[in-house]
Amino acid sequence: MRILLWAEFQKLRRSSIILFTIFATILIAVIVFVGGITTVTAEQLTTDTFGWYMTITQVWATMFVLPAVIALLGSYMICREEQDDTMKSLRLIPVNEAKLTAAKMIVAFIFSILVYLLLFAITFSIEAALHFSDLSMKVVFDFLKMYLIEGVGVFLAVSPIIAIVPYLKKSYWLALVMAEIYSFAGLFMSMSNTSKTLYPITAIFGVSGYYETTTSNWIVSFGVLLLCGCLSFFILAGLNRSRKGNKHNEKTI
């Protein structure tokens, strides 16, 4: 498994998807900052609006950008062997396809966390420049915890999309479109307390602590995200069985 993980990281280092992911993360941070400084006065920006940037950025990023980017990254990793026609070569080694798929999902999970850490680093730097005297270890830790949990939550929420695209044998760009619609729908789901507890994208905010929720609703939201992860597992298991069937047919022919 360690070798497979190393190989996947090496593949991504040469991929433009990583640059696209970094660019998208920086872009949403810039957009929120520009939008913020154009709607408040200079005095409010530096005194009365402590924490607004770190709070609003992670909401906008989760609602509009990062789920789609992470879904694209994960689907790209799983689809690339089939679409680049390198799977046949891997089968000659041979490679355990179930372990290979697991390695790809682990790498996608790690990158989801790293993307949110990058977003945290950007937003924290700006907040420190604007409100350095108001920062405390507790505030920093609370925001860091929120960002890390959202990184995990977003991966779980979009993992069924990451899995379904290669299962349907579609282009990995479809994952970007599906996840964008999926995350944008969270705006409407957040209008009801029940739907925002049950809908995976808005459930992330309850689990991360962005908004206050009851213990029972927190457990339900956490369960929904775990259910998404389990669903992706079963879809990927079906994908591996399908690949084994194709491999058997190739040998028979």
C-alpha positions as CSV (number, residue, x, y, z in Angstrom):
1,M,0.0,0.0,0.0
2,R,2.8,2.4,0.8
3,I,4.3,2.0,-2.7
4,L,0.9,2.6,-4.2
5,L,0.4,5.8,-2.2
6,W,3.9,7.0,-3.2
7,A,3.1,6.3,-6.8
8,E,-0.2,8.2,-6.7
9,F,1.5,11.2,-5.2
10,Q,4.2,11.1,-7.9
11,K,1.5,11.0,-10.6
12,L,-0.3,14.0,-9.1
13,R,2.9,16.0,-8.9
14,R,3.0,16.0,-12.7
15,S,-0.6,16.8,-13.1
16,S,-2.2,20.1,-14.0
17,I,-5.1,19.2,-11.7
18,I,-3.0,20.2,-8.7
19,L,-2.3,23.6,-10.1
20,F,-6.0,24.0,-10.9
21,T,-6.9,23.1,-7.3
22,I,-4.4,25.6,-5.8
23,F,-5.6,28.3,-8.2
24,A,-9.3,27.7,-7.3
25,T,-8.5,27.8,-3.6
26,I,-6.5,31.1,-3.8
27,L,-9.2,32.5,-6.2
28,I,-12.1,32.0,-3.7
29,A,-10.0,33.5,-0.9
30,V,-9.3,36.6,-3.1
31,I,-12.9,37.0,-4.2
32,V,-14.2,36.9,-0.6
33,F,-11.6,39.4,0.5
34,V,-12.3,41.8,-2.4
35,G,-16.0,41.5,-1.8
36,G,-15.5,42.2,1.9
37,I,-13.3,45.3,1.6
38,T,-15.8,46.8,-0.9
39,T,-18.7,46.5,1.5
40,V,-17.3,47.8,4.7
41,T,-15.3,50.9,5.7
42,A,-11.6,50.8,6.4
43,E,-12.3,51.2,10.1
44,Q,-14.8,48.4,10.2
45,L,-12.4,46.2,8.3
46,T,-9.7,46.5,10.9
47,T,-11.8,46.8,14.1
48,D,-15.4,45.8,14.0
49,T,-15.4,42.8,11.8
50,F,-12.9,40.4,13.5
51,G,-13.2,36.9,12.2
52,W,-15.5,37.8,9.2
53,Y,-12.9,36.7,6.6
54,M,-12.1,33.3,8.0
55,T,-15.7,32.6,8.6
56,I,-17.2,33.7,5.2
57,T,-14.3,32.3,3.2
58,Q,-14.8,28.7,4.4
59,V,-18.6,29.0,3.8
60,W,-18.2,30.3,0.3
61,A,-15.5,27.8,-0.5
62,T,-17.6,24.8,0.7
63,M,-20.8,26.0,-1.0
64,F,-19.3,27.0,-4.4
65,V,-15.8,25.8,-5.1
66,L,-14.0,23.1,-3.1
67,P,-16.4,20.2,-3.2
68,A,-16.3,20.4,-7.0
69,V,-12.6,20.6,-7.1
70,I,-12.1,17.7,-4.7
71,A,-14.6,15.6,-6.6
72,L,-12.7,16.4,-9.8
73,L,-9.4,15.4,-8.3
74,G,-10.7,12.1,-6.9
75,S,-12.5,11.1,-10.1
76,Y,-9.5,12.1,-12.2
77,M,-7.2,9.8,-10.1
78,I,-9.6,6.8,-10.5
79,C,-10.5,7.4,-14.1
80,R,-7.1,8.2,-15.5
81,E,-5.9,4.6,-16.0
82,E,-9.1,3.7,-17.9
83,Q,-9.2,6.8,-20.0
84,D,-5.4,6.9,-20.7
85,D,-5.6,3.1,-21.5
86,T,-2.9,2.2,-19.0
87,M,-4.9,-0.2,-17.0
88,K,-4.0,-3.1,-19.3
89,S,-0.3,-2.4,-18.6
90,L,-1.0,-2.3,-14.8
91,R,-2.7,-5.7,-15.0
92,L,0.4,-7.2,-16.5
93,I,2.5,-6.3,-13.4
94,P,0.1,-7.3,-11.8
95,V,-1.5,-4.7,-9.5
96,N,-4.2,-5.4,-6.9
97,E,-6.9,-3.1,-8.3
98,A,-8.8,-3.0,-5.0
99,K,-5.7,-1.7,-3.2
100,L,-5.0,0.7,-6.1
101,T,-8.5,2.2,-5.8
102,A,-8.1,2.4,-2.0
103,A,-4.8,4.2,-2.4
104,K,-6.4,6.7,-4.8
105,M,-9.2,7.4,-2.3
106,I,-6.7,7.8,0.5
107,V,-4.7,10.3,-1.5
108,A,-7.9,12.2,-2.4
109,F,-8.8,12.3,1.3
110,I,-5.4,13.7,2.2
111,F,-5.6,16.3,-0.5
112,S,-9.0,17.4,0.7
113,I,-7.5,18.1,4.1
114,L,-4.5,19.8,2.5
115,V,-6.7,22.1,0.4
116,Y,-8.5,23.3,3.5
117,L,-5.2,23.7,5.3
118,L,-4.1,25.9,2.4
119,L,-7.3,27.9,2.7
120,F,-6.8,28.2,6.4
121,A,-3.2,29.5,5.9
122,I,-4.4,32.1,3.5
123,T,-7.3,33.3,5.6
124,F,-5.3,33.2,8.8
125,S,-2.6,35.3,7.3
126,I,-5.1,38.0,6.2
127,E,-6.8,38.0,9.6
128,A,-3.5,38.2,11.4
129,A,-2.6,41.3,9.3
130,L,-6.0,42.9,10.0
131,H,-6.6,41.9,13.6
132,F,-3.3,40.7,15.1
133,S,-4.0,42.1,18.5
134,D,-7.3,40.2,18.8
135,L,-5.9,36.8,17.9
136,S,-5.5,34.2,20.6
137,M,-4.5,30.6,20.6
138,K,-8.1,29.5,21.3
139,V,-9.4,31.5,18.3
140,V,-6.8,30.0,16.1
141,F,-7.4,26.5,17.3
142,D,-11.1,26.8,16.9
143,F,-10.8,28.0,13.3
144,L,-8.2,25.3,12.5
145,K,-10.4,22.6,13.9
146,M,-13.3,23.9,11.9
147,Y,-11.3,23.9,8.6
148,L,-9.9,20.5,9.2
149,I,-13.3,19.0,10.0
150,E,-14.7,20.6,6.8
151,G,-11.8,19.1,4.8
152,V,-12.8,15.6,6.1
153,G,-16.5,16.4,5.7
154,V,-16.3,17.6,2.1
155,F,-14.4,14.5,1.1
156,L,-17.0,12.2,2.6
157,A,-19.9,14.3,1.1
158,V,-18.5,14.1,-2.4
159,S,-17.1,10.6,-2.2
160,P,-20.2,9.0,-3.9
161,I,-19.6,11.4,-6.8
162,I,-16.0,10.5,-7.0
163,A,-17.0,6.8,-7.1
164,I,-20.0,7.0,-9.4
165,V,-18.3,8.7,-12.3
166,P,-15.7,5.9,-13.0
167,Y,-18.4,3.4,-12.3
168,L,-20.5,4.9,-15.1
169,K,-17.4,5.1,-17.3
170,K,-17.8,8.8,-17.8
171,S,-15.2,11.6,-18.1
172,Y,-13.9,12.8,-14.8
173,W,-15.0,16.3,-15.7
174,L,-18.5,15.2,-15.1
175,A,-17.6,15.0,-11.4
176,L,-16.9,18.7,-11.4
177,V,-20.3,19.5,-12.8
178,M,-22.2,17.1,-10.6
179,A,-20.4,18.3,-7.4
180,E,-21.0,21.9,-8.3
181,I,-24.7,21.4,-8.6
182,Y,-24.7,19.3,-5.5
183,S,-22.9,21.9,-3.4
184,F,-24.9,24.8,-4.8
185,A,-28.1,23.1,-3.8
186,G,-26.9,23.4,-0.2
187,L,-28.1,27.0,-0.3
188,F,-31.7,25.9,-0.6
189,M,-31.3,23.0,1.8
190,S,-30.0,25.4,4.5
191,M,-33.4,27.1,4.6
192,S,-34.9,24.3,6.7
193,N,-33.4,23.0,9.9
194,T,-34.3,19.4,9.0
195,S,-32.9,19.5,5.4
196,K,-29.7,21.3,6.5
197,T,-29.2,18.5,9.1
198,L,-29.8,15.7,6.5
199,Y,-28.2,17.2,3.4
200,P,-24.5,16.2,3.3
201,I,-23.1,19.6,2.2
202,T,-24.9,21.6,4.9
203,A,-24.4,18.8,7.4
204,I,-20.7,19.6,7.3
205,F,-21.3,23.0,8.9
206,G,-23.2,21.4,11.8
207,V,-20.5,18.8,12.4
208,S,-17.6,21.4,12.1
209,G,-19.3,23.7,14.5
210,Y,-19.9,26.6,12.1
211,Y,-23.4,26.9,13.4
212,E,-24.9,25.7,16.7
213,T,-26.9,22.5,16.6
214,T,-28.4,20.1,19.1
215,T,-26.5,16.9,20.0
216,S,-29.1,14.7,18.2
217,N,-28.8,16.8,15.0
218,W,-25.0,16.7,15.2
219,I,-25.1,12.9,15.5
220,V,-27.5,12.7,12.5
221,S,-25.4,15.0,10.4
222,F,-22.3,13.0,11.3
223,G,-24.1,9.8,10.4
224,V,-25.1,11.2,7.0
225,L,-21.5,12.0,6.2
226,L,-20.4,8.5,7.2
227,L,-23.3,7.1,5.1
228,C,-21.9,8.9,2.1
229,G,-18.5,7.3,2.7
230,C,-20.1,3.9,3.0
231,L,-22.0,4.5,-0.2
232,S,-18.8,5.3,-2.1
233,F,-17.2,2.1,-0.7
234,F,-20.0,0.0,-2.2
235,I,-19.9,1.8,-5.5
236,L,-16.1,1.3,-5.8
237,A,-16.5,-2.3,-4.7
238,G,-18.9,-2.8,-7.7
239,L,-16.4,-1.0,-9.9
240,N,-13.6,-3.4,-8.9
241,R,-15.9,-6.4,-9.5
242,S,-16.7,-5.1,-12.9
243,R,-13.0,-4.7,-13.7
244,K,-12.3,-8.2,-12.6
245,G,-15.0,-9.4,-14.9
246,N,-13.5,-7.6,-17.8
247,K,-10.1,-8.9,-16.9
248,H,-11.5,-12.5,-16.9
249,N,-13.2,-12.0,-20.2
250,E,-9.9,-10.7,-21.7
251,K,-8.1,-13.8,-20.6
252,T,-10.9,-16.0,-22.0
253,I,-10.6,-14.3,-25.3
